[in-house]
Amino acid sequence: MHCKFTVHFSTSFSTTRTSFRKKGTLLSCRTSHSRLRHFLDHFGECLFGRLLFCFSFTHTPMISRARGRLLVNLNHVFCVEAACCHRGGIGRAFAAVAPGVTAAPGTLVGAATEPTVISSSPTNRATAVPTSTNTSNNVVTGTAATATFSQPMDPATVNLLTFSVKETTGNDVPGTVVMDEANIVATFTPTSSALNPNTSYTATVTTAAKNAGGVAMAQPIAWRFATNPAALTGQTPVSLGRARTFAILTKSGITDVFASAVNGDVGASPITGAAIHLTCAEVMTGTIYSVNAAGPLPCRVTDPTLLTRAVGDMEIAYTDAAGRTLPDFIDLGAGQIGGLTLVPGLYKWNTRVLISTDVTISGGRNDVWIFQIAGTLTQANATRVILKGGARAKNIFWQTAGSVAIGTTAHFEGTILAKTKIAMKTGASANGRLLAQTAVTLQQNAVTRPAR
């Protein structure tokens, strides 16, 4: 029997010492929740003579095999299902949360057909959350809570009755709930202009929320967060619209010194596909989009409609980032930011910006950085933009009116929204997006679109 197994844990657990055999190598571990899940995901393909599965009402499921054993103690688990197919089949074991038990966003609960909340903002147990946020139209509101679902939802069932925010003391937060265009992300926006500082809040989505097919959530989902001790206004992320899937998007083409490695979509419009000099082999993941049949063969996809929308959304995003008001910092370091640690906020420079030595961007998973640069942005050779404290490249936006140059072997983080050219020098890398309203030039570079 050749089995592949996956165990999904919904709550806390402890483990005994565990041994697995994979491709002739015996592996052992005594590990924590996250590490065990990682271990099973990567080493779950095993050769065993027999799969036995049992559990007791003492909440101690056991999966045992002829050459290995996994013993897991789980809280609140009421059932575990297992299956194993002969001759290379796939066996999956699922640990489920008991009905009615509230889970945190991202918890693997219910069947695949049942919707759930896979992520939230603020994240569960986030601290120092801004009491208010500045949006793309410069309207300051109380910090919103968002729930991202695993599948499209019925918007009629995601409302104030099913998605609520309360102070942990029990006081309701008045607000509104709106779904995005894809019916995947629900946003609860407080009616007041700010949440209370130094206050804990709980956001909850109930099982009355249903997907587009009418299937209800299996478990209620809730997450807690605490606001900053003092009133603080943060920024909402810049919406990239259809441009969000692109690692490189330009209006006048892409030059390339072979070989570069790009993870994410690539496109150029309105210029023809002949101006895209990347080869198919250099786009590791994603699609090369062209406005005509002249794009790189055999992988290019001709879709002028998609590209027109993506470029339009790129220009809207540039205008949004450039138009944010009430900056937290103006002309910091006279444009020389090498060696600095940049906290979340809105930064404005009336000059060029130079990264002459490593610069650190430090903050939490939900924090946002917007850099408004009136001149050029230049990063020196062999320097790095370093993320610290949970900061994510997806929430960092560099809006530049001038050209951008990333030096030889330098490493960059964040989305560049450039009015003109973006030039990557030899061996430079970027965990971000290169969105240029003229051209992008590559020289043996690695460009990876940030994880969502």
C-alpha positions as CSV (number, residue, x, y, z in Angstrom):
1,M,0.0,0.0,0.0
2,H,1.3,3.4,-1.0
3,C,-0.4,6.2,1.0
4,K,-0.1,9.9,1.3
5,F,-1.7,11.4,4.4
6,T,-2.5,14.8,5.6
7,V,-3.6,15.6,9.2
8,H,-5.4,19.0,9.7
9,F,-5.3,20.2,13.3
10,S,-7.9,22.6,14.5
11,T,-6.8,23.3,18.0
12,S,-3.9,22.8,20.4
13,F,-2.2,19.4,20.8
14,S,0.8,17.6,22.1
15,T,2.7,14.8,20.4
16,T,4.6,11.7,21.3
17,R,7.9,11.1,19.6
18,T,7.1,10.4,16.0
19,S,9.0,8.4,13.3
20,F,8.3,8.3,9.6
21,R,10.0,6.6,6.7
22,K,10.3,8.5,3.4
23,K,12.3,7.2,0.4
24,G,14.4,5.0,2.7
25,T,15.2,7.7,5.2
26,L,14.0,7.4,8.8
27,L,12.8,10.7,10.1
28,S,12.0,11.5,13.8
29,C,10.6,14.5,15.5
30,R,9.2,15.9,18.7
31,T,7.7,19.2,17.7
32,S,5.1,21.9,18.1
33,H,1.8,22.5,16.3
34,S,3.1,24.5,13.4
35,R,6.3,22.4,13.0
36,L,4.3,19.2,13.0
37,R,1.9,20.5,10.3
38,H,4.9,21.6,8.3
39,F,6.5,18.2,8.8
40,L,3.4,16.3,7.7
41,D,3.0,18.5,4.7
42,H,6.5,17.9,3.5
43,F,7.1,14.3,4.6
44,G,3.6,12.8,4.6
45,E,4.2,10.4,1.7
46,C,5.1,7.2,3.4
47,L,5.4,3.5,2.6
48,F,3.7,1.4,5.3
49,G,2.3,-2.1,5.2
50,R,-1.0,-1.1,6.9
51,L,-2.9,1.9,8.1
52,L,-4.8,1.6,11.4
53,F,-6.9,4.4,12.7
54,C,-8.8,4.8,16.0
55,F,-9.9,7.4,18.5
56,S,-11.5,7.5,21.9
57,F,-13.8,10.1,23.5
58,T,-10.9,11.1,25.6
59,H,-9.9,13.1,22.6
60,T,-6.8,11.2,21.8
61,P,-6.8,10.1,18.2
62,M,-4.1,7.7,17.1
63,I,-2.8,6.9,13.7
64,S,-0.6,3.8,13.8
65,R,1.3,2.1,11.0
66,A,3.5,-1.0,10.7
67,R,6.7,1.2,10.6
68,G,5.6,4.4,12.3
69,R,3.2,5.8,14.8
70,L,1.7,9.2,15.3
71,L,-0.1,9.9,18.6
72,V,-1.8,13.3,18.9
73,N,-3.7,14.8,21.8
74,L,-6.2,17.3,20.7
75,N,-8.6,19.6,22.5
76,H,-12.2,19.8,21.4
77,V,-11.9,17.2,18.7
78,F,-15.0,15.0,18.4
79,C,-14.3,13.0,15.3
80,V,-11.5,12.0,13.0
81,E,-12.0,10.4,9.6
82,A,-9.3,8.5,7.7
83,A,-9.1,6.8,4.3
84,C,-6.4,5.0,2.5
85,C,-6.4,3.7,-1.0
86,H,-4.3,0.8,-2.3
87,R,-1.8,1.0,-5.1
88,G,-0.7,4.6,-4.8
89,G,-4.0,6.0,-3.6
90,I,-4.2,9.0,-1.3
91,G,-5.3,8.7,2.3
92,R,-6.3,11.8,4.2
93,A,-7.0,12.1,7.9
94,F,-9.0,15.1,9.2
95,A,-9.3,16.3,12.7
96,A,-12.4,18.5,13.1
97,V,-13.5,21.0,15.7
98,A,-16.6,20.2,17.6
99,P,-19.8,21.8,16.3
100,G,-20.3,25.3,17.8
101,V,-16.7,25.7,18.9
102,T,-15.3,29.1,17.7
103,A,-12.1,28.9,15.7
104,A,-9.5,31.5,14.6
105,P,-9.1,32.6,11.0
106,G,-7.0,30.2,9.0
107,T,-8.0,27.2,11.0
108,L,-8.7,24.1,8.8
109,V,-12.3,23.2,9.7
110,G,-15.2,21.5,8.0
111,A,-15.4,19.9,4.6
112,A,-13.9,21.5,1.5
113,T,-17.3,22.5,0.3
114,E,-18.0,24.5,3.5
115,P,-16.7,28.1,3.5
116,T,-14.5,29.5,6.2
117,V,-12.4,32.6,6.9
118,I,-8.8,31.9,5.8
119,S,-7.3,35.3,6.9
120,S,-8.2,38.5,8.7
121,S,-7.1,42.0,9.2
122,P,-6.2,42.9,11.8
123,T,-4.7,39.5,12.4
124,N,-5.6,37.4,15.4
125,R,-4.0,38.8,18.6
126,A,-2.6,41.8,16.8
127,T,-1.5,44.6,19.1
128,A,-0.8,48.3,18.6
129,V,-3.4,48.4,15.8
130,P,-4.0,52.0,14.6
131,T,-7.3,53.5,15.9
132,S,-8.1,54.9,12.5
133,T,-6.9,54.6,8.9
134,N,-6.6,57.0,6.0
135,T,-8.2,55.6,2.8
136,S,-7.5,56.2,-0.9
137,N,-9.8,59.2,-1.0
138,N,-8.2,60.7,2.2
139,V,-11.2,59.9,4.3
140,V,-10.2,58.9,7.9
141,T,-12.3,56.2,9.4
142,G,-12.1,53.9,12.3
143,T,-9.8,51.0,11.5
144,A,-11.8,48.4,9.5
145,A,-11.8,44.6,10.2
146,T,-11.7,42.4,7.1
147,A,-12.5,38.7,6.7
148,T,-11.1,36.9,3.6
149,F,-13.2,33.8,2.8
150,S,-12.1,30.5,1.3
151,Q,-14.7,30.8,-1.5
152,P,-17.2,33.3,-3.0
153,M,-20.0,34.1,-0.5
154,D,-23.6,35.1,-0.8
155,P,-23.4,38.8,0.0
156,A,-26.9,38.8,1.3
157,T,-25.8,36.5,4.2
158,V,-22.7,38.6,5.1
159,N,-24.0,41.6,6.9
160,L,-24.2,43.2,10.4
161,L,-26.1,40.1,11.7
162,T,-23.3,37.7,10.7
163,F,-20.2,39.9,10.9
164,S,-19.8,42.0,14.0
165,V,-17.1,43.8,16.0
166,K,-17.3,44.3,19.8
167,E,-15.2,45.6,22.5
168,T,-14.2,42.6,24.7
169,T,-16.3,44.3,27.4
170,G,-19.3,43.4,25.3
171,N,-20.1,46.9,23.8
172,D,-21.1,46.6,20.1
173,V,-19.2,48.7,17.5
174,P,-21.7,50.4,15.1
175,G,-20.6,50.0,11.5
176,T,-21.3,48.8,8.0
177,V,-20.3,45.6,6.1
178,V,-19.5,45.5,2.4
179,M,-18.3,42.6,0.2
180,D,-15.7,43.1,-2.5
181,E,-16.5,42.6,-6.2
182,A,-15.5,38.9,-6.1
183,N,-17.5,38.3,-2.9
184,I,-14.4,37.0,-1.2
185,V,-13.4,39.8,1.2
186,A,-15.9,41.3,3.7
187,T,-15.0,44.6,5.3
188,F,-16.5,45.9,8.5
189,T,-16.0,49.7,8.7
190,P,-16.9,51.4,12.0
191,T,-19.3,54.3,11.9
192,S,-17.1,56.4,14.1
193,S,-13.9,58.1,12.9
194,A,-11.8,56.1,15.2
195,L,-11.7,53.1,17.5
196,N,-10.9,53.6,21.2
197,P,-7.2,53.6,22.0
198,N,-5.8,50.9,24.3
199,T,-8.9,48.8,23.9
200,S,-9.3,45.1,23.0
201,Y,-11.8,44.1,20.3
202,T,-13.3,40.9,19.0
203,A,-14.5,40.4,15.4
204,T,-16.8,37.5,14.7
205,V,-18.3,35.8,11.6
206,T,-21.2,33.5,12.5
207,T,-22.3,30.2,10.8
208,A,-25.3,32.1,9.3
209,A,-22.8,33.3,6.6
210,K,-23.2,31.2,3.5
211,N,-21.3,30.7,0.3
212,A,-22.7,31.4,-3.2
213,G,-24.2,27.9,-3.3
214,G,-26.1,28.3,0.0
215,V,-23.7,26.2,2.1
216,A,-23.2,27.6,5.6
217,M,-19.9,28.0,7.5
218,A,-19.1,24.9,9.6
219,Q,-17.7,26.9,12.5
220,P,-18.0,30.5,13.8
221,I,-14.7,32.4,13.3
222,A,-13.5,35.0,15.7
223,W,-10.3,37.0,16.2
224,R,-9.1,39.5,18.8
225,F,-6.9,42.6,18.4
226,A,-5.9,45.5,20.6
227,T,-5.5,49.1,19.6
228,N,-2.5,51.3,20.1
229,P,-2.2,52.9,23.5
230,A,-2.6,56.3,22.0
231,A,-4.7,57.5,19.1
232,L,-2.9,56.6,15.8
233,T,-3.9,56.9,12.1
234,G,-2.5,54.3,9.8
235,Q,-2.8,53.9,6.0
236,T,-5.0,51.5,4.1
237,P,-3.0,49.5,1.5
238,V,-3.0,50.9,-2.1
239,S,-5.5,49.0,-4.2
240,L,-3.8,47.5,-7.2
241,G,-6.9,46.1,-8.9
242,R,-6.1,43.8,-11.7
243,A,-2.4,44.8,-11.6
244,R,-2.0,42.9,-8.4
245,T,-1.2,39.6,-10.1
246,F,1.7,41.1,-12.0
247,A,5.3,40.9,-11.0
248,I,6.2,43.2,-13.9
249,L,3.8,45.4,-15.8
250,T,4.9,48.2,-18.2
251,K,3.5,50.5,-20.9
252,S,6.5,50.5,-23.2
253,G,8.2,47.2,-22.8
254,I,10.7,45.0,-21.0
255,T,14.4,44.5,-21.9
256,D,16.3,41.6,-20.5
257,V,19.8,40.2,-20.2
258,F,19.4,36.5,-19.9
259,A,18.7,34.8,-17.6
260,S,16.3,36.4,-15.2
261,A,13.7,34.5,-13.0
262,V,10.3,36.0,-12.6
263,N,7.5,34.7,-10.4
264,G,4.2,36.4,-11.2
265,D,2.5,37.6,-14.3
266,V,4.3,39.7,-16.9
267,G,2.7,42.2,-19.3
268,A,3.1,45.3,-21.5
269,S,0.5,47.5,-23.0
270,P,-0.2,49.4,-25.2
271,I,3.1,48.5,-26.8
272,T,3.1,45.3,-28.8
273,G,4.3,41.9,-27.5
274,A,7.5,42.3,-29.5
275,A,8.7,44.7,-26.8
276,I,8.6,41.9,-24.2
277,H,12.1,40.4,-24.3
278,L,11.7,37.9,-21.5
279,T,11.6,34.3,-22.6
280,C,9.1,31.7,-21.5
281,A,11.8,29.8,-19.6
282,E,12.5,32.9,-17.4
283,V,8.9,33.2,-16.1
284,M,8.9,30.5,-13.5
285,T,5.3,31.0,-12.4
286,G,2.6,33.2,-13.9
287,T,1.7,34.2,-17.4
288,I,3.2,36.5,-20.0
289,Y,0.4,38.6,-21.4
290,S,0.6,40.4,-24.7
291,V,-1.7,42.7,-26.6
292,N,-1.0,40.8,-29.9
293,A,0.5,37.6,-31.2
294,A,4.0,39.1,-31.2
295,G,4.7,38.1,-27.6
296,P,7.2,35.4,-26.5
297,L,6.3,32.0,-27.8
298,P,5.1,29.5,-27.1
299,C,3.8,30.7,-23.7
300,R,2.4,34.2,-24.3
301,V,-1.3,34.7,-23.9
302,T,-2.9,37.4,-26.1
303,D,-5.4,39.4,-23.9
304,P,-5.5,43.1,-24.7
305,T,-8.7,43.6,-22.7
306,L,-7.1,42.3,-19.5
307,L,-3.9,44.4,-20.1
308,T,-5.9,47.6,-20.7
309,R,-7.6,47.1,-17.4
310,A,-4.4,46.1,-15.5
311,V,-2.5,49.2,-16.8
312,G,-5.5,51.4,-16.0
313,D,-5.5,50.0,-12.4
314,M,-1.8,50.5,-12.2
315,E,-2.3,54.2,-13.1
316,I,-5.1,54.5,-10.5
317,A,-2.9,53.0,-7.9
318,Y,-0.1,55.5,-8.7
319,T,-2.5,58.4,-8.3
320,D,-3.8,56.9,-5.0
321,A,-0.4,56.6,-3.5
322,A,0.7,60.0,-4.8
323,G,-2.4,61.6,-3.5
324,R,-2.4,60.5,0.1
325,T,-2.3,63.4,2.5
326,L,-1.2,64.1,6.1
327,P,2.2,62.5,5.9
328,D,3.8,61.3,9.1
329,F,7.3,62.1,7.9
330,I,8.4,64.8,5.4
331,D,11.9,64.8,3.8
332,L,13.2,62.3,6.3
333,G,17.0,62.2,6.2
334,A,17.0,64.8,3.4
335,G,16.3,61.8,1.2
336,Q,19.1,59.6,2.5
337,I,17.5,56.7,4.2
338,G,20.3,54.2,4.3
339,G,20.9,52.9,7.8
340,L,17.4,54.0,9.0
341,T,14.6,51.9,10.5
342,L,11.3,53.0,9.0
343,V,8.1,52.5,11.0
344,P,4.7,52.2,9.4
345,G,3.2,55.4,8.0
346,L,3.1,57.8,5.1
347,Y,6.4,59.3,4.0
348,K,6.8,62.2,1.7
349,W,10.0,63.5,0.0
350,N,10.2,66.6,-2.2
351,T,13.7,65.3,-3.3
352,R,15.2,62.2,-4.6
353,V,15.7,59.2,-2.3
354,L,18.9,57.3,-1.9
355,I,19.4,53.9,-0.2
356,S,23.2,54.0,0.2
357,T,23.3,51.3,3.0
358,D,20.9,48.7,4.3
359,V,17.5,50.1,5.3
360,T,15.1,48.3,7.7
361,I,11.3,48.4,7.4
362,S,9.9,47.4,10.8
363,G,6.3,46.7,11.8
364,G,3.5,44.2,12.1
365,R,1.8,42.0,9.5
366,N,-1.1,44.5,9.0
367,D,1.0,47.6,8.9
368,V,1.3,49.7,5.8
369,W,4.1,51.9,4.4
370,I,3.6,54.4,1.6
371,F,6.6,56.3,0.3
372,Q,5.9,59.4,-1.9
373,I,9.0,60.4,-3.8
374,A,9.0,63.5,-6.0
375,G,12.4,62.7,-7.6
376,T,14.3,59.5,-8.4
377,L,14.8,56.4,-6.2
378,T,18.3,54.8,-6.2
379,Q,19.5,51.8,-4.3
380,A,23.3,51.3,-4.1
381,N,25.0,48.1,-5.1
382,A,25.0,45.2,-2.6
383,T,22.6,46.9,-0.2
384,R,19.3,45.4,1.1
385,V,15.9,46.5,2.1
386,I,15.3,44.4,5.3
387,L,11.9,43.5,6.7
388,K,11.5,43.1,10.5
389,G,8.9,42.3,13.0
390,G,6.4,40.8,10.6
391,A,6.4,43.5,8.0
392,R,5.2,42.2,4.6
393,A,6.3,43.3,1.1
394,K,2.6,43.3,0.0
395,N,2.0,46.3,2.3
396,I,4.9,48.4,1.1
397,F,4.4,50.9,-1.7
398,W,7.1,53.1,-3.3
399,Q,5.5,55.8,-5.5
400,T,8.2,57.6,-7.6
401,A,7.8,60.5,-10.0
402,G,11.3,59.9,-11.3
403,S,13.1,56.8,-12.5
404,V,14.1,53.9,-10.2
405,A,17.5,52.1,-10.2
406,I,18.2,49.0,-8.1
407,G,21.9,48.5,-7.8
408,T,24.0,45.4,-8.7
409,T,23.2,42.4,-6.4
410,A,21.0,44.7,-4.2
411,H,17.8,43.3,-2.7
412,F,14.5,45.3,-2.7
413,E,11.2,44.8,-1.0
414,G,7.7,46.2,-1.9
415,T,5.7,47.4,-4.9
416,I,7.2,50.1,-7.1
417,L,4.7,52.4,-8.7
418,A,6.9,54.4,-11.1
419,K,5.9,57.2,-13.4
420,T,8.9,56.4,-15.6
421,K,11.5,53.7,-15.9
422,I,12.5,50.9,-13.5
423,A,16.1,49.6,-14.0
424,M,17.3,46.5,-12.2
425,K,21.1,46.2,-12.4
426,T,23.0,42.9,-12.7
427,G,22.1,40.3,-10.1
428,A,19.6,42.5,-8.2
429,S,16.5,40.9,-6.8
430,A,13.1,42.2,-5.7
431,N,10.4,40.7,-3.5
432,G,7.7,42.9,-4.9
433,R,6.2,44.3,-8.1
434,L,7.8,46.4,-10.8
435,L,4.9,48.6,-12.2
436,A,6.3,51.1,-14.6
437,Q,4.5,53.6,-16.8
438,T,7.4,53.5,-19.3
439,A,9.9,50.6,-19.4
440,V,11.5,47.9,-17.1
441,T,15.0,46.8,-17.8
442,L,16.4,43.5,-16.4
443,Q,19.9,42.1,-16.1
444,Q,19.9,38.5,-14.7
445,N,17.5,39.5,-12.0
446,A,15.0,37.6,-9.7
447,V,11.6,39.3,-9.3
448,T,8.9,37.6,-7.1
449,R,5.5,39.0,-6.6
450,P,4.7,39.2,-2.9
451,A,2.5,36.6,-1.3
452,R,-1.0,37.9,-0.8
